[in-house]
Amino acid sequence: MTYEEALKYIHSVNWVGSKLGLERTQELLEKLGSPHKKLKFIHIAGTNGKGSTAAMLASILEKAGHRTGLYTSPFINRFNERMQVNGKQIPDGTLAELTDLIQPYADAMEDAPTEFELITALAMEYFLREKCDIVVLEVGMGGELDSTNVIGTPEAAVIAAMGLDHVKELGPAMADIARAKAGIIKSGGSVVSYGGNPEADPVFEAVCREKGAKLRQPDFSGIVPGEFDLDGQSFSYGGWKDLRIPLAGRYQMNNAAVVLETVEVLRERGWRISEEAVRQGMAATRWPARFEILRRDPVFIVDGGHNPHGIRATAGSLQRLFPGRKITFVTGVMADKDVESILGIIVPLASEFFTVRPENPRAMAAEELAGRIQALGARATPCESVAEGVAKAIAAEGPEGVACALGSLYMSGEVRECFAQNL
């Protein structure tokens, strides 16, 4: 099987859809010899900040000398981003080889696995073959019935910032979503929760009591911001002084505090992680499409925020870096998101909008999105493509302006490709 054939098989219509439950993943992994039972994990759930938190932790563990796997979704530009070891993506040939291995097992299953379940099983086999000391494992959706939850008690279960998302699958209320995400909490485990959500926090606390798990939360009031600019920011937190992260989003200091609390949990469990490894790991973190600066003349930012909680964080970062400035937005959204709330947050910041339709069946048409924006009293022009939207935003702003593409991670890859020579 070639790399192209492997991707065609993985993305085959046979696997389309989302079916919650662990049975199919467990069956597939058993056929592979249960590789997940021979690995150690940090398991990360939550609504916003999962990927950034995972990237920081993986970078720190690598700098500490541990062979570290990283499993995330979705990918931004290339499928291989989803499985990395010590910052290097799975090679094309290895992906093809492992897909070849897994295909007959998957094809023989009476209840066919979904694409995400297939990829999760493949990743587990890859991380075992690569002799990973630890794997930073990001939940796909929810927690309890997500295919990544086939693992036993992780070294740490991390719950990132909570918001309303995937309400159709997980439930209409915050407490329902929290219960789904609390499913990654295992008996006797250690849990780090972002906290600060009055509806979700009691759910996590109750599940930890029930499972005999230790719970800790960061104290965000202990964050002391330092210098910040387009290249990142410095901050202090508790006993940690003058840490640097090359991530410009204001919200990343909160994610970093969650990471530092997780480092303490790992140390308590015997993991060797020096202060220098933490400093170097944070400073070396790279996480595309999360308030990522793609150009400086004009400034052009891409952010994958796609729900009100995430968009609000992005808006705060824009106001922090560009106080009083109006911004041109390139915007595309999924039709099943809370579009009105998203627009209510960014319209007051905007000089104008160029709307696009991300490459996804769930995406809202650019014309419909433009109409919704215009109904709120803002200027909006629908575009035929993401590339057209980017070009028009740059032309509208001129060399001294500020433009931002946001609304969906699914369009972030296309936006980045417009600046590929600079990345």
VMD Tcl script that draws the C-alpha trace (Angstrom):
set ca {
  {0.00 0.00 0.00}
  {1.32 3.45 -0.92}
  {0.89 6.56 1.22}
  {-1.82 7.84 -1.12}
  {-3.63 4.50 -0.98}
  {-3.41 4.53 2.81}
  {-5.02 7.97 3.03}
  {-7.70 6.96 0.55}
  {-8.53 3.93 2.69}
  {-8.51 5.89 5.96}
  {-10.80 8.55 4.49}
  {-12.99 5.97 2.79}
  {-16.75 6.46 2.95}
  {-16.87 3.14 4.84}
  {-15.77 4.97 7.95}
  {-17.78 8.18 7.65}
  {-19.76 9.22 10.72}
  {-19.39 9.42 14.46}
  {-20.46 6.51 16.64}
  {-19.78 6.92 20.33}
  {-18.59 3.82 22.20}
  {-15.39 1.93 22.91}
  {-16.25 -1.57 21.67}
  {-15.00 -1.16 18.10}
  {-11.71 0.43 19.15}
  {-11.16 -2.26 21.77}
  {-11.83 -5.02 19.23}
  {-9.44 -3.52 16.72}
  {-6.71 -3.02 19.33}
  {-7.09 -6.59 20.59}
  {-6.45 -7.84 17.06}
  {-3.24 -5.77 17.09}
  {-2.11 -7.27 20.40}
  {-3.43 -4.46 22.64}
  {-0.56 -1.99 22.13}
  {-2.29 0.61 24.33}
  {-1.84 -1.61 27.38}
  {1.96 -1.33 27.02}
  {2.07 2.48 26.93}
  {1.74 5.34 29.44}
  {-0.39 8.38 28.77}
  {-1.37 11.92 29.62}
  {-5.01 12.10 28.57}
  {-6.42 15.53 27.64}
  {-10.10 16.45 27.27}
  {-11.93 19.80 27.34}
  {-13.49 22.22 24.87}
  {-10.77 24.79 24.13}
  {-7.01 24.68 24.59}
  {-6.58 20.90 24.40}
  {-4.13 21.09 21.51}
  {-2.02 23.93 22.92}
  {-1.86 22.19 26.30}
  {-0.86 18.93 24.63}
  {1.83 20.64 22.53}
  {3.41 22.33 25.57}
  {3.42 19.11 27.60}
  {4.92 17.09 24.74}
  {7.64 19.69 24.20}
  {8.53 19.73 27.91}
  {8.65 15.92 28.17}
  {10.85 15.73 25.08}
  {13.27 18.31 26.54}
  {13.29 16.25 29.75}
  {14.70 13.34 27.75}
  {11.55 11.22 27.49}
  {10.60 9.72 24.13}
  {7.23 11.37 23.72}
  {4.30 10.59 21.46}
  {1.68 13.21 20.59}
  {-1.79 12.37 19.25}
  {-4.03 15.29 18.21}
  {-6.89 16.18 15.89}
  {-7.81 17.57 13.50}
  {-4.76 18.14 11.34}
  {-4.14 21.58 9.86}
  {-2.16 21.01 6.66}
  {-1.13 17.36 6.55}
  {-2.67 14.18 7.97}
  {0.65 13.05 9.46}
  {0.50 15.92 11.98}
  {-1.91 13.81 14.01}
  {0.80 11.36 15.15}
  {4.19 12.66 16.21}
  {7.15 11.33 18.18}
  {9.54 13.89 19.65}
  {8.08 16.55 17.38}
  {8.45 14.55 14.15}
  {5.40 13.48 12.19}
  {4.82 9.84 11.29}
  {6.70 9.12 8.02}
  {4.60 8.47 4.91}
  {6.00 4.95 4.51}
  {5.27 4.01 8.10}
  {1.71 5.26 7.84}
  {1.22 3.16 4.69}
  {2.76 0.09 6.35}
  {0.56 0.36 9.44}
  {-2.57 0.96 7.36}
  {-1.72 -2.16 5.38}
  {-1.44 -4.05 8.68}
  {-4.72 -2.80 10.11}
  {-6.88 -3.03 6.96}
  {-7.77 -6.77 7.08}
  {-8.69 -6.53 10.76}
  {-10.91 -3.51 10.21}
  {-12.54 -4.98 7.09}
  {-13.42 -8.17 8.97}
  {-15.26 -6.38 11.78}
  {-19.03 -6.86 11.77}
  {-19.50 -3.39 13.29}
  {-17.10 -1.31 11.19}
  {-14.93 1.24 13.01}
  {-15.21 4.95 12.31}
  {-12.31 6.84 10.76}
  {-11.27 8.25 14.14}
  {-11.36 4.78 15.75}
  {-9.24 3.37 12.93}
  {-6.70 6.19 13.31}
  {-6.60 5.83 17.10}
  {-5.79 2.12 16.87}
  {-3.16 2.80 14.22}
  {-1.57 5.49 16.41}
  {-1.35 3.17 19.41}
  {0.55 0.62 17.33}
  {2.84 3.35 16.01}
  {3.67 4.73 19.46}
  {4.46 1.24 20.76}
  {6.74 0.48 17.81}
  {8.50 3.79 18.42}
  {9.11 2.77 22.05}
  {7.50 5.90 23.47}
  {8.03 6.45 27.19}
  {4.80 8.44 27.34}
  {2.08 9.58 24.94}
  {0.20 12.88 25.17}
  {-3.24 11.81 24.00}
  {-5.89 14.33 22.98}
  {-9.54 13.30 23.12}
  {-11.41 13.56 19.83}
  {-14.85 14.43 21.20}
  {-16.24 14.22 24.73}
  {-14.33 11.76 26.84}
  {-16.20 8.81 28.31}
  {-17.16 7.23 24.99}
  {-14.36 8.69 22.87}
  {-12.17 5.99 21.33}
  {-9.06 7.31 23.12}
  {-10.69 6.32 26.42}
  {-9.80 2.66 25.91}
  {-6.67 3.35 27.97}
  {-6.34 2.53 31.66}
  {-5.52 5.06 34.37}
  {-3.23 7.68 32.78}
  {-0.28 9.37 34.46}
  {-2.46 12.48 34.46}
  {-5.94 13.28 33.18}
  {-6.15 16.91 32.09}
  {-9.40 18.79 31.45}
  {-8.84 21.99 29.51}
  {-11.17 25.02 29.41}
  {-14.84 24.14 29.18}
  {-17.41 25.60 26.81}
  {-20.60 24.61 25.00}
  {-19.68 22.57 21.93}
  {-20.84 19.30 20.34}
  {-24.13 19.75 22.18}
  {-25.93 17.45 19.71}
  {-23.67 14.53 20.63}
  {-22.85 15.28 24.27}
  {-25.96 17.01 25.60}
  {-27.55 20.44 25.67}
  {-26.31 21.61 29.09}
  {-22.81 22.31 30.41}
  {-23.30 19.66 33.11}
  {-24.01 17.05 30.39}
  {-20.85 17.99 28.51}
  {-18.84 17.95 31.76}
  {-20.10 14.44 32.58}
  {-18.97 13.21 29.17}
  {-15.52 14.76 29.58}
  {-15.24 13.51 33.17}
  {-15.23 10.01 31.68}
  {-11.45 10.22 31.31}
  {-11.12 10.32 35.12}
  {-10.10 6.83 36.26}
  {-9.93 5.15 39.66}
  {-7.01 6.35 41.76}
  {-5.83 8.73 39.07}
  {-4.49 12.27 39.14}
  {-6.57 15.01 37.53}
  {-5.72 18.58 36.55}
  {-8.75 20.72 35.66}
  {-8.68 24.21 34.14}
  {-11.57 25.09 36.44}
  {-13.48 28.34 36.63}
  {-16.74 26.91 35.30}
  {-19.47 26.90 37.97}
  {-21.56 24.31 36.13}
  {-18.76 21.93 35.14}
  {-16.49 22.10 38.21}
  {-18.92 20.37 40.61}
  {-19.23 17.49 38.13}
  {-15.46 16.97 38.03}
  {-15.20 17.23 41.80}
  {-17.97 14.65 42.31}
  {-16.44 12.18 39.84}
  {-13.00 12.55 41.46}
  {-14.53 11.78 44.88}
  {-16.35 8.79 43.44}
  {-13.22 7.43 41.72}
  {-10.77 8.25 44.51}
  {-8.84 10.52 42.14}
  {-6.76 13.52 43.21}
  {-7.91 16.83 41.74}
  {-5.91 20.01 41.38}
  {-6.67 23.29 39.64}
  {-4.46 26.22 38.68}
  {-4.85 29.52 40.47}
  {-4.98 31.97 37.59}
  {-4.75 34.90 39.99}
  {-1.15 33.79 40.51}
  {-0.24 34.54 36.89}
  {1.92 37.64 36.57}
  {2.10 38.74 32.91}
  {5.43 40.00 31.60}
  {6.36 41.27 28.17}
  {4.16 40.39 25.20}
  {4.31 41.01 21.47}
  {3.67 39.20 18.22}
  {6.51 36.76 18.97}
  {4.98 35.50 22.22}
  {4.95 36.41 25.88}
  {6.62 35.93 29.23}
  {4.94 35.37 32.59}
  {5.46 34.09 36.11}
  {3.27 31.62 37.95}
  {3.70 30.54 41.53}
  {7.31 29.55 42.00}
  {7.98 29.71 38.26}
  {9.57 33.01 37.25}
  {9.93 34.57 33.80}
  {8.80 31.67 31.64}
  {8.56 32.33 27.90}
  {6.10 30.87 25.40}
  {6.19 31.70 21.67}
  {2.38 31.76 21.58}
  {0.84 35.22 21.39}
  {-2.71 34.47 22.54}
  {-3.53 35.94 25.96}
  {-5.33 32.72 26.90}
  {-2.11 30.71 26.45}
  {-0.84 31.84 29.88}
  {-3.83 30.07 31.44}
  {-3.13 26.95 29.38}
  {0.51 27.17 30.49}
  {-0.60 27.28 34.14}
  {-2.54 24.05 33.56}
  {0.62 22.57 32.03}
  {2.73 23.60 35.05}
  {0.24 21.99 37.43}
  {0.40 18.83 35.30}
  {4.20 18.88 35.49}
  {3.91 18.85 39.29}
  {1.56 15.84 39.10}
  {4.04 14.01 36.85}
  {6.91 14.79 39.20}
  {4.90 13.39 42.11}
  {4.47 10.20 40.08}
  {8.23 9.92 39.61}
  {8.76 11.47 36.22}
  {12.08 13.26 35.90}
  {11.37 16.79 34.63}
  {13.90 19.49 35.46}
  {13.21 23.22 35.64}
  {15.41 23.70 32.61}
  {13.35 21.15 30.66}
  {10.20 23.09 31.51}
  {11.74 26.38 30.41}
  {13.17 24.97 27.21}
  {10.06 22.98 26.41}
  {7.73 25.92 26.80}
  {10.00 28.18 24.78}
  {10.18 25.60 21.98}
  {6.44 24.93 21.72}
  {4.98 25.24 18.26}
  {1.26 24.96 17.65}
  {-0.06 26.09 14.25}
  {-3.33 27.99 13.73}
  {-3.70 29.07 17.35}
  {-3.31 32.83 17.19}
  {-0.47 32.22 14.73}
  {1.20 35.21 13.08}
  {1.53 34.50 9.35}
  {2.61 37.93 8.11}
  {3.57 41.35 9.50}
  {2.91 43.83 6.66}
  {-0.01 43.84 7.27}
  {-0.16 41.71 10.36}
  {-2.15 38.60 9.44}
  {-3.24 36.19 12.17}
  {-4.94 32.81 11.85}
  {-6.78 31.32 14.80}
  {-8.78 28.11 14.93}
  {-11.37 29.44 17.41}
  {-14.74 28.01 16.41}
  {-17.10 28.36 19.39}
  {-18.06 31.36 21.55}
  {-15.60 30.51 24.34}
  {-12.69 30.21 21.90}
  {-13.69 33.26 19.86}
  {-13.98 35.34 23.04}
  {-10.40 34.36 23.95}
  {-9.19 35.32 20.47}
  {-10.98 38.66 20.68}
  {-9.31 39.35 24.02}
  {-5.89 38.65 22.51}
  {-6.59 40.99 19.57}
  {-7.66 43.78 21.91}
  {-4.60 43.23 24.06}
  {-2.18 43.44 21.13}
  {-4.03 46.05 19.08}
  {-6.00 48.26 21.50}
  {-8.52 50.48 19.77}
  {-7.74 49.09 16.30}
  {-10.39 47.85 13.89}
  {-9.60 44.56 12.22}
  {-10.47 42.95 8.90}
  {-11.72 39.38 9.35}
  {-11.67 36.43 6.97}
  {-14.40 34.26 8.43}
  {-15.86 30.84 7.74}
  {-17.97 28.76 10.10}
  {-19.69 25.41 10.45}
  {-23.46 25.82 10.14}
  {-24.05 23.78 13.31}
  {-22.08 26.19 15.52}
  {-23.52 29.06 17.59}
  {-22.98 31.51 14.75}
  {-24.97 34.37 16.27}
  {-22.92 34.33 19.48}
  {-19.66 34.11 17.52}
  {-20.60 37.11 15.38}
  {-21.78 39.06 18.40}
  {-18.24 38.84 19.80}
  {-16.24 39.83 16.71}
  {-18.50 42.28 14.85}
  {-17.70 45.13 17.32}
  {-13.98 44.65 16.58}
  {-14.31 44.61 12.79}
  {-13.74 47.13 10.05}
  {-15.13 44.63 7.53}
  {-15.51 40.91 6.77}
  {-14.63 38.67 3.87}
  {-16.64 35.46 4.23}
  {-15.60 32.05 2.91}
  {-16.89 28.49 2.95}
  {-14.43 26.06 4.57}
  {-13.92 22.70 2.85}
  {-16.34 20.70 4.99}
  {-19.87 19.40 4.33}
  {-21.06 21.11 7.52}
  {-19.78 24.53 6.47}
  {-22.11 27.51 6.03}
  {-22.20 29.09 2.59}
  {-20.17 32.30 2.30}
  {-23.23 34.18 1.02}
  {-25.39 33.15 3.98}
  {-22.66 34.10 6.47}
  {-22.21 37.48 4.77}
  {-25.95 38.08 5.02}
  {-25.93 37.34 8.73}
  {-23.07 39.77 9.28}
  {-24.73 42.47 7.21}
  {-27.89 42.05 9.29}
  {-25.79 43.08 12.29}
  {-24.77 46.31 10.56}
  {-21.28 45.33 9.44}
  {-19.72 45.22 5.97}
  {-19.28 41.71 4.56}
  {-18.24 40.43 1.15}
  {-18.66 36.73 0.22}
  {-15.67 35.18 -1.55}
  {-15.34 32.19 -3.87}
  {-12.38 30.75 -2.00}
  {-10.26 31.09 1.12}
  {-7.38 32.35 -1.02}
  {-9.59 35.10 -2.43}
  {-10.69 36.10 1.08}
  {-7.09 36.29 2.28}
  {-5.98 38.34 -0.73}
  {-8.86 40.80 -0.34}
  {-8.23 41.20 3.39}
  {-4.56 41.99 2.78}
  {-5.45 44.52 0.08}
  {-8.08 46.13 2.29}
  {-5.71 46.58 5.23}
  {-2.56 47.75 3.46}
  {0.93 47.31 4.95}
  {0.11 48.92 8.32}
  {-3.15 47.10 9.03}
  {-4.30 44.01 10.94}
  {-6.26 41.08 9.54}
  {-7.39 37.88 11.20}
  {-8.80 34.62 9.82}
  {-10.96 32.68 12.25}
  {-14.15 30.71 12.72}
  {-13.07 27.15 11.87}
  {-9.99 24.97 12.19}
  {-11.02 23.36 8.91}
  {-10.12 26.50 6.95}
  {-6.92 27.23 8.89}
  {-4.88 24.90 6.70}
  {-6.00 26.68 3.55}
  {-5.18 30.04 5.12}
  {-1.70 28.84 6.10}
  {-1.09 27.54 2.56}
  {-1.55 31.10 1.29}
  {1.55 32.01 3.33}
  {3.39 28.69 2.91}
  {6.66 30.25 1.76}
  {6.90 32.11 5.09}
  {6.13 29.16 7.40}
}
mol new
graphics top color blue
foreach p $ca { graphics top sphere $p radius 0.5 }
foreach p [lrange $ca 0 end-1] q [lrange $ca 1 end] { graphics top cylinder $p $q radius 0.2 }
display resetview
